[in-house]
Amino acid sequence: YSRWATDPFEYAQVLSGCAVRLLTRASVGSGNGRGDDGSTCGDAKPVSAAEVILARKRLREGFVFVGLVEEWDMSVCLLHAALGGDCLASDFANMHPGSNASQELYETSELMGFTD
């Protein structure tokens, strides 16, 4: 992983297990995502079954709430239902859309059915 991925499928493979790594491994490096700097997500060492178990345990016991970016509105509503507070219009606004923002769904055919 000393180079940039050549296509979206390779990129997905390189970052496979990133969430588990973030929850279980020490973070080092600047995190450029290529894996050549020692970043947690770009680590070439595959995620182990024991790390998956530990990550799930840490999610259950170490977080008050976990939402899904893909389900932002629902997650915000559930957060308020669980922890209190009123929903505000600003809760649902994209405050930092970035230069490549889109309301369209992503084209995922290049991932050739890859799931993580």
Salt bridges, closest charged atoms under 4 A:
GLU10 OE2 - ARG3 NH2 2.69
ASP36 OD2 - ARG34 NH2 3.01
ASP43 OD2 - ARG25 NH1 2.67
GLU51 OE2 - ARG25 NE 2.69
GLU61 OE1 - LYS57 NZ 2.90
ASP91 OD2 - HIS80 NE2 2.97
